[in-house]
Structures are given as structure tokens and as C-alpha cells.
């Protein structure tokens, strides 16, 4: 039941994390960057470049210098459109809004002087078609079948004539769009009247400030309007097929860019007909202030004209991309399942399977990403890998912390096991050490009984027997005290005499059992230490027992076993060195000697945990360090610990 509850909690936590990831702006921004990277990589491996079907006629700085500041007279606009139309393009899209009357129109000037100066200007000498610039412009637009722009927004009130607008009797009424606005900005009624071809010029950047996508359709009230690019294409290609399933399309800027012609060159007849003939012409301005500029993924800034011209080429070449919303949901679900799978494998410590699983899944997802991209679909790969990797990093941190805890527990368990093993050895040692004193006490009591029977047990002789018994029992008591101190659970630092602790460890070790190994003190100081005496005793026991073991093993070669003990101060530390004359340790084993379960002894005589536990005790419990080197006669193990442990 507990295991089920824990699993349920884990699943709920992972679910909450992935719901957060799905709505996170951070993942959306990273996914944008992954799309940019995918586009760049795909563009590098793609050899074939698509054809350009559009051309831009740009009202640039050169045009303004030659024909005056903006806005131009509508007559100049009409002349520009007319000259462009004369070069037989497929379609003309006029990316210029005309929301007001032309103030430079003769009729407008006549009304102005009549209203403010009560003066009537006679226009009879002027041809009728040149008296109204707006009407003249409308006639040119209508005759050239050009497409006009509108702007959908939520900020300003719509003009009355704009509110009644409908695109070709609401041709796209069946198309659903999530882009719904409340207001519409259109052209002056003299210009907009009876113009069938128009579309919105709205464009905006993604949340990271980079332009990538445009909507093909937007809604105003119950009307659905096409984008300016799409409307321009539909002005001559009614049978055009396009994807209406997604709200937006990703503009592919890796294609060949359309040619840009200066409006002044068109007006001055300096443009070849071949540059425009059969093309879709986007007429507008790239000057900052007249038209917004947008930053694209490579850091370049482009005009609104370039966006619509590129979208025209994208649609005709079928090279634009879509980013279905459902892929985001699918990837979040895959990330959730992947997270559960990795969590399960990690709990079983199947690390190699995790690596193989992630490599396979990564390769498959990247392969599917490129195949989908080639088919015009971006699968929002960031929602899979960013959400999973975010969870995976947190999971790894948690797992490492858990492993560290387990290792600490394992180390504590090994130390406890080592003490239990030492207890068994010491009990055997005590039994051996007590055998002779107990026999001595038994002999003394027997002598006392004999003397008593012979009436020779006088006061002086009794005291002599009692002194011998007291001395023997004192030795037995010391053995018990040493044994009790070693297994003391008191872990508070205490002051002790270093030489006494060394003697205690020697007394409890195999050094006290054999006459074939002698102990030699090279140097010793009476040093008062504040620390943990039982831990130091356990550490020295390992070194003493190992030294005796190697000496006894090589006794036939060395003749007599020797264990050298050396103590000295080194700054604020003390160093205790234990050396034997057993010949030393092979160089290939020196780096592994402190590893758990590594031993140079037969498996029957060693577990390989002694030196490993020694290092744990010295480093973790006593803030010290253990070192090893080979001396002239054998191995030298050194324990360095602080004189005063806080």
C-alpha cells in the first residue's frame, strides 16, 4: 500500500511539472531557438534553391529625395502603379494605406480655401480626371486589379464604411481563426469602394522579439479576412490551394530573396520589363518610420514588404512551414512517459539501459524532426526535450543525493561490521590472554591451600599471595577496560594520552599474542590529544594486525618480524607511522590498496575492507588523512590527525 501511494505521488508530481512546462514561456522561447537552429542546419544541407515569383518596388530614400517627402500626391502613387501595371505583372499588392483624402488633390484644396478663406478656386481649366486625385488613384487601382491593405486592431474605432466590409461575400466564412479583433482600419471610401482584392498587413514578432510567422486569416466580427499576401495571390489565382488547418504559417527565409527595385527607377523608366513581367509585385516602403522593420533569426532586419513578398514565394513554392499545436501536447506527453521510464530505470540503477534508451530516443526524434521539416511541418521538438531535460537534471541531482546518503549508510554499516569482526577477534584474544593469569591465580589458591594444611600460611606469606592475586586481577581488569573503551558509543571529543592509546591498541592486537614479532619504538612523545580514542584504537588495530600478518607470512625469509612505531608533531597535527619489515607493497597495488574489497592476502585471511574502513574513520571521523609509502624494509602507513579536534 505504501509503495502504491509513493508511486501515485511521484506520478502526480511529474504530471504537475509537465503541465507547468506546457504553459511555460521559457520552453516556448527555447523551442523558437530550436526551430531557428533546425532551419539553419536544413538550409546548409539543402542544395537546391527555390524560384522567386515576387519582386518589391520600394519607395526608398532615393525615391523620396527625388519626388519629395511622404506622403506623395496620389497622382504619383497612381503613376507608379500604372507604370508597374504596364510591365504586365501577374498581380500588384499595394502595401500602403490611404485612410484619408489626399490633401494635395485640387478638389481638396478648393474645399480648403472655400472653408477657411471664403475663396473659390476655379478648376475648369484642369481636366476633369485630374481634379480628384483619390478618384484617379481608384481608377488606376481598379483597372490594374491591384490588392489594397487593411489593418486589423483592437485600439482605435473603425470608420463607418470599414465596419461594413466583407471579403468577396465572406468567402472564407467556414475557416476558423483564433485571431479575432474588434476594430478595422481601411482605406478612404473613395479608394476602398468596390475594390474586391484586399487583405490585412498585420505582422508581429514572437515572444523573444524575433519574427517567424504570420496568420493567413483573421476575424473581424463575423467576417474572415485573408492576409495581404494571400489576397494578392487570389487576385489572379482563384484556384490556389493552401493549408487552412493552422492559424499561422512559418515563413521560410532560407529561400532566394526577391529582387528589390527602387520606385524612382520605375517612375523614371529605368527598370526592365523582364524584372516585373509575370511577377507578383509588392509595392511599399522600407523606410523606418513609414513601415515597421522586423528582426529575423539570423539577426537581420527586414521590412513588411519583404515579409509579404517572401510569403508569396513560400505559398507558390509550397515551402512555408506549419507548427501544429497538437505536436506540443504530444511532445509533453512523450516527455512525461520518458520521464517515468527513466525514473523507473534509475531506481533500478540500470544506467547503461538509460544511456542506450536516451540515445535511441534522441536519434529517432531528430530523424523525425528533419523528415517532418522536409514535409513542411515543425514538430515543436523543444516541448519534448526541454521539459524532459529539465526534469532529468532535477532527477539526477536527487538521485546523486540519494546515492550519497546510501553510501554514507553503507560506510557506517561497514564500520559497524568491522567493529563486530574486531569484537570477535578481541574475545578470542582476551580468552587467550586470560588463560595464563587464571592458571596463575588457580596455582596461587592451590599453594595457599597447601600452606594452610601445613600450617605455614602466616601473615607475611598470605599478604604475598594476595599481592600476586591482586596484580593478576588488575591485568585482567585492564583487558576488560580496554575492550569496553574500544566499543564505547560516546562520540564526543575527549582528551587522552597518545602513548596510552597506542599501548591499548597494541594490547588488543595480534602483537600481544606472538613472540615472533617484536615492537620497536623509534621515537615517541608524551602528547596530549583531544579527539576520539576508540576510533584511533580501531585504526591502529588494522595497521598492527596487518603488520603482524605480513611478518608472520614472510617469517622464513626475514627471520624475525619487526613492527616499528613512530609518533611526531607536524604543526598542529600528529603523525603516527607503523612500519613492518615484510618487504613492502607492489607498486601496482599501492593505488588500489584503500579500495573496498581489495586485498593482497588469501580470501580466507582477508576481506579487503580493513584499510578502506581505516581511511573512512580517519578522514570522516577524525578529519585526518592516511598515506602509504614503501620504506627500506617494508610498507609504512601513516595516520595524520589534528591534535585538537573541535
Protein Blocks (a to p, Z undefined) as FASTA:
>chain_A
ZZmmmmmmmmmmmmmmmmmmmmpmklmmmmmmmmmmmmmmmmmmpmbdcddfbdcddddf
klmmmnopadddfklmmmmmmmmmmnopabdcdfbdcfbccfkbmklmmmmmmmmnopac
dfklpcfklmpmmlmmmmmmmmnopacdddddfkbccdfklmmgceehilllmpccfbdc
fbdcdddfklmgopabdcdfbdcddfkopafbdcfbdcehjbccddfklmmmmmmmmmbc
cdfkbfbdcddfkbccdddddfklmmnopacfklmgopacddddfbehjaccdddfkopa
cdfklmmmmmmmmmmnopaccddfklmmmmmmmmmmmmmmmmmmmmnopaklmmmmmmmm
mmmmmmmmmmmmmnopaehlmlmmmmmmmmmmmmmmmmmmmmmmmmmmmmmmmmmmmmmm
mmmmmmmmmmmmmmmmmmmmmmmmmmmmmmmmnopacfklmmmmmmmmmmmmmmmmmmmm
mmmmmmpcbfbdcdddfklmmmmmmmmmmklmpckbccddfbdcdddddddfklmmmmmm
mmmmmmmmmmmmmmmmnopacdddddddehjaccdddddfehpaafklmmmmmpghiafb
dfkloghlmmmmmmmmmmmmnopacdddddfklccddddddfbdZZ
